[in-house]
Amino acid sequence: MPAFPKKLLWVLLALAFLVPLLHPLFPDVVSGYRLFLVSTMIIAAIAVLGLNLLTGFNGQISLGHGAFYAVGAYTAAVLMDHLNMPYWATLPCAAVVCFIVGYLFGLPALKLEGHYLALATFALALAVPQILKYKWLEGMTGGVQGIVLNKPEVPFGLPLSEDQWLYYYCLIVMVVLYWAAANMLNSRSGRAMMAIRDQYMAADTMGIDTALYKTVTFGISAAYTGIAGALSASAIAFVAPDSFNIFLSIKFLIGLVVGGVGSLAGSVAGGIFYVLVDNSAQALSLFVRNDLGLPFDLSAYTVFGVLLIALMYLMPMGIVGGVYLAWRKLRGVRG
């Protein structure tokens, strides 16, 4: 997957930090609800980034990252609800817990490859929501009722609304994690991860400890997705087992494929895509049925399916890959 231009990345980042400041000029466009929606896109982008580190850069297929997302969310929720821990302090705790869970799951997964590993992670995604409902854990997890939390308060007396602060909080976390992932992938360890993805036997022959790298990558990937889950618990101020069903893992995988497998920028594009489609499906369904007069009742998964098929034909390398190829063709025409 081609690298994303750094200059364009800096421009987009600067624009992202300026968005909430435009609220006085465009109160309807930059509303609190829209800022909250963009915050959920950022959280989804972090989760897809974690999956991309495992699948896109290390070649291990996972259909169970919704489980790590749930573990991160419940870790943060339990710490905030039972121990009164500040919301920002729950992020490293969620990362550590999810790294341990991912690492331990990665150890037996070393014996699995391809679709067998996918099935094992699929089983994990099915099991975790049921475990969270278990009666012996109800005192901690709240059972089927879940845990109600308080939304993050604006610190230091900053002149920001709760939605504006949440946006900046999520954006800063994503920038730090994106920078950490980019530096890791450009290091010796990152090259070893990608060597295992490209040619497992050759990497093993060259002296790379493939078992260690695969399990550690599993742990790091789970930690990233767990941080996203912890952010989600703070943003939505509520966690419940049914919020982390198997379809959440599938949405992460859809976001990864649509954004671009093996591309950090593709993870961001994929997170934006899946949240945008998920939240626009109902409006699109009403438009098709009422405005166009067609007898269709579109669900989010119908929209996902149609767009996914269309994008696979039009942009087989994902959104970022398609934009990159279009840009190269445009430059070629100008030349």
N, C-alpha and C positions, 0 to 999 in steps of 0.2 A: 504494500500500500504506500503511495507517495506521501512524503512529509508535508505537513501543512505549512504555508509560508509564515515565517516568524513575524514579519512586519504586519501582515494582515491580522495575525493573532493578537498583537499588541493593540492594534486599532480597535478590534472587537472588544477586547478587555476594557479599554478606556471608555468605549461607548456603554458597556455594561455597567460600569461604575457611575456613569452620568445619568442613567435612566431614572432612578428615583427622584433626582433633583429636578426633573422636568414636570413634576406633579403640579406645582403652582401654575405653570403655563398650559398644561394639557390635563386638567383634573379628570376628565372622562376617559382619556386614553391610558394615562398612568394612574389608574385607580388602585385602591388597596387590594381588591379582588385580583386584578391582573398581576400585581406584584406577588401576591401569594401564589398565583398559578405559575409564574416564572420561577419562584422559589422551589416549587415541587418539580419543575423541569430540571433545575440544577441538581436536586437530590437524586432524581432518576438518572441523570448523567453520571453522577458518582457511582451509583450502583452498576450501571452498564460499563463504566470504566473498570470496575473491579472484575466483572465477567470477562471483559476484553483482555485483561492481563493474563487470565487463565486460558481462555479459548483462542483469542486472536494472536497472542504472543508466545504461548507455551503449548498450544495444540491439544489441550484437554477439554473435552466437551462437557458442559454442565447444563443440566435442566433443573437444578435445585438451588439456585442462588437466592430465591425467595426465602429459603430456610435461614440463610445467614442474615438476610435483611430482617427477618423476624427476631432472630437472636439479638441482633444489635438494637432493635427497637425496644425489646423487652428488657434488655440490660439497662438501657437508659431510663426506661419507665420505672423499673423497680428501684433503681438508685435514687431517682428524683422523688418517688412517692413514699418509699419506706425510710430512706436515709437523708432526705432533704438535701441531696447533693445538687449543686448548681448545674444547670443544663449544659454549660460549656465543658464542665469537668467529666461529663459522662462519655464524651467522644473518645478519649484515649482508653477508658475502661471498656467500652464497646469494641474498640479495635483489638484490644488484647484478648478479650473473651472470644471474639470471632476468629482471631488468628489461631488460638489454641484449638477451637472446634474444627476449623478448616484443616489445620495441620494433622490433627488426629484422624479426621475423615480421609485425608489424603494418603495416610499410611496404608490402609487396606486397599485403597483405590489404585495403588501402584500395580496391582496384579490385573487391573482392568484397563482396557483400551477401547476407544471408539464408542460404538453404541452401547457396549456393556457398561462403560463408565457413565454414559448418559442415563441409562436406566437406574443405576445405583443412586445418582444424584436426584433423579426423579422421585425415587422412593423416599429420599431424605426430605424433599419438599412436601410430600404427602404426610410424612410422619410428624414433622415439627408442630404444625397447628394442632394436631390431636394431642400431642404431649403437653402443649400449653394449656389444654382444657382439663388435664388430668386432675382428679379431685384432691390428690395429695399436694398439688402445687397451687390450689386455688387461693390459699392464704397469701401467696406471693404474687401470682399472675392475675388474680381476679377471675379466673375461670372464663366462662363464655361471656361474662359481662365486661371483661377487659379492665383497663385502668384509665381513669380520667386525670389529665394533667393540666397544669397552667401553662399558658403560652409564654415564651421568653419575654422578659421585660427589657426595655431599652436601658442600657447601662450608662453610667457617667453623666446622666442628665442631657444626653444628646438630643438635639431638636428633631427627632425622627419619630414616626409612628411605629407601632408594633410590626406592621407588615413591611415597612421600609427597613427596619433593623433586621428582621428575619431574612429579607432578601440579601442584605450585605453580609450577614453572618454566614449564610449558605454559600454565597459567592466566594468569600474569602477562604472558606474551607475547601471548596472545589479547586480554587487556584493553587492552594498549597499542595493538595493531593495530585493535581495534574503536573505541577512542577516536580514533585517527588517521583512520580511515575516516569516522566520524561528523562530525568537524570538516571534513574535506575536502569531504564532500557538502553541508555547510551553507555552504560558501564560494562565491565567485563561480565558481571552477573546477567545483565540483560541480553548480551550477545549469546551467553550460554543458554538462556531460556529459549531464545529464538532458534538456536542451533538444534535443540531438542525437538522443537516443533517441526523444523524443516527436514531433519534427517536424524532420527533417534539413534540408530545403530552407529552412524558415523560419529555423533557426539560422544557416545559411550566409548568408542574406540580411541578418540582423542583425549580421553582422561577426564571428561566431565562427569561429575557425580550426578547422574541423571535422577536417581532416587531422591537425593537431597533437594535438588533444584525443583523437582516436581512437587514434593510435599511442601516446601517453603513457598513456592508460587501459589499453591492452593491456599495456604494460610494467609498470604498477603492479599490475594484476591478476596477471600472471605472477610478480611479486616476492612478493606475498602467498602464492600457492600454492607458490612455491619455499621460502619460510620454513617453511610446513607440511611440505614434504618434508624439509627439514633437521632439523626437530623429530622427524619420524618416524624418520630415520636414527639419531638419538641415543636415542630411546625403544626402538626394536626392536633396536638394536645390530647391524643387518645390512641390507645392500642387495644386490639382485640384479635383473637386467633383467626377469625374468619377473614380478616383483612389481608392475610398472608397465604392465600390459597395457591394452588398450582399454577393458576393463570398468571400470577405475578411473575413467576420464574419464566414463563413463556413470553411475557411482555418484555422482560429484560433481554431475552434471546432475540426477539423481533427487533428491538431497538439496536442491538449489536449488529445484526445482519443489515438492517436498513441504513444505519449510520456508516458502517464500514468496518469489517473485521480486520484487526491488525492496525488500526488507526486510532490514536488518542483523540484527535479532533472528531473522528467518527463516533466515538462514545458520547460526546456532547450532543452531536446532531441526532444520534439515536435516542437519547434521553428526551430531548425536546420533541422529537417526532411522536414517541409513544404516549407521552402525556397530552400533547396537543390533539392527537387523534382520539384518545380515550375521552377527553373532555368535550370534543366537538362532535362525537358520534350522535348524541341525542339531538343536537341542533340540526345536524345534517339529515337525520331521520325525519324530523318535523318538516324541514324544507322540501324533501323529496315527496312526502305524503301530502302536505297541505298546499305548498306553493306550486309544485309541479303536477300534483294530482295523480301521482303514480301509486298503485296499491302495494307499496313496499314498506316494511317496518325494519329498518336497518339497525342492527346492534353494533356495538363497538368491534366485535370480532369479525363481523361482515366487512366493516370498513377496513379493519386491519388486513383481512385477507385480500380484498380487492387492491388496496394500495401496495401490499407486499408483492403481489403478482406483477403489477404494473412496474414497480421499481426494479424488480429482478430482470425484466425485459429491457427497461430503459437505462438503468444504472446497475449493472451486475456487480460492480465494485463498491456499491453503496453510494450514499449521497456525497460524501467527501470525495470519493474516487471519481464519481461522475462529474462533479464540479471541476475537479483538477483536469480531467481529460477535456472538458469543454473549454477550459481556460487555455490549455495548450493548443487546441485547434484554433481558437480565436487569435492567439499570438502568431500561429503559423499563417493564418489568413492575412493578418496585418503585415507580417514579414514579406 
